[in-house]
Amino acid sequence: MQEALTIGDLSARSGVAPSALRYYERLGLIRANRTGGNQRRYERAELRRVAFIRIAQQVGVSLEEIRAALDELPDNRTPTRADWTRLSNVWRGKLDERIRLLNRLRDDLTGCIGCGCLSLQRCRLYNPDDVLAAEGPGPRLLR
């Protein structure tokens, strides 16, 4: 059996600060066992969970969504490829939608960079007299 990781080991291997690891643990995203001296010890499988959390956050997935996904993984064993595939299939539609939104944002904002909005007649973000407020909150034009 492989030796469990200290919080410092997990931090060094994952690139995540110990304070963030403690926060992830508090949220139930990762799990630690405790020694007799109440020190945290992480199974090596937690490295995968931390990597998953970091990547998911980088693409805009909320910690609540991440927790819900991780809650679907087995508690009694290291997740298998099939477990991770099942999890990714649940997210496929959400990720595809995020990709479409990011592409649209990139394409629509390309013309805005450096323009100073001197051409309000063609601006993709211009909302004269806030007429879009009736449609609800948020960036209505970019959606």
N, C-alpha and C positions, 0 to 999 in steps of 0.2 A: 504494500500500500504506500502511496506517495505521501510525503509529509505535507501537512496543512500549511497554508500561507498565513503569515502575520499580516496585519493591515499595511505595514510598511512594504512587505513583499508584494502584496496585491497592488498597492499603489505604484510601485516601481515597474511591475510587469504590465500594468494596464495603462499607465500614464494618467491616471485619475487621482486627484488629491485625496488624502485620507479623510478630510472633512466631507468631501463629496461621497466617498464610500460609506461613511457613517450615515449620511443623509439617505443614500439609496437603501441602506439597511433599515433605517427608521421607516421608510415608505414601504418596506417589504419587497423591494426589487431584488435584493441579494440577501443571503443568509450567512450568519457566522455562528460557529460553536464557541463556547467559552471555556477557558482553562480554569483550573482551581483558583488561580489568581485573577479571574474575571477578564483575561485578555482575549481579544477576538482571534479566532482561527478560521480561515476560509478554506473550503475544499477547492481544489484546482479547477473544478467545473465552473466555479464562480467567475473565472476569467472570461469564459464565453459569454456569460450573462452580462458582465460589465462591457465587453466589446459590443454586444448587441444593443445595450442601452445607449452607448456613445454614438453608434452609427445611426440608430433610430432618432436620437435627439438632433443629430446634424441634418437630417432630412425633414425636421419639423414635426416629428411625432411627439405628442405630449407624454409626460411621465405617467399620467393616468392610463393612456392607451398602452404604453409599454407594460405597466403593471398588469393590466387585464390580459395582455398576450402572455406574459411570463407566468401568470397564474394558471394558464392552460398546460404548462409543462409539468412533467411528473416530479413529485417531491422525493420519491423513494429511490431514484436512480438518475444517472447522468442522461440528459436528453439525447436521443438518437437522431440520425439524419431524418428519419420519418417524422419525428416530433417537430423538428425545425421546419421541415417542408410544410407540414400542416399549418404551423403558425404563419409562415410566409404566404400561404395561399389565402388566409383570412385577410391579410393586409394588401394583397395584390391590387384590388380595386382602389383602395385608398391611396396607395402609392402612385398608381397610374394617374389618378386625379390630381395629385400634388405635382406630378411631372408636367401635366398639361397646364396647370396654373403657373408653374415656374417658367415654362416656355413662353407662355403668353405675357407674363410680366417682363421677361427678358426682351421679347420682341417689341412690346409696347413702349417700354422705357428707353429703348435704344435711341429713339428720336428725341427724347427729353433731355438726355445727358448733354449739358452744355448749351441747351437752347435758351435757357432763361425765360421760357414761356413767352417769347415775343410773338408767337403765332397762336393766340388763344382760339382762333377759329378752327385750327387743326389739332389742338391739344387733346390727347386721349384722357386726360384727367380733369379737364375743365368742366365745372358744373355750375353754370351761371344761375344765380338766385337760389342755389341749393334745391333745385327741382327734384333731385333724386332722393331727398329726405323722405318723401312719401313712400318710397319703396323699401325703406328700412335702413338700419345702421350699417356702417362699414363701407368698404370700397366698392361701390356698386358697378362702376365702369370697368374695373379690372376683372370682375367675376363674370 
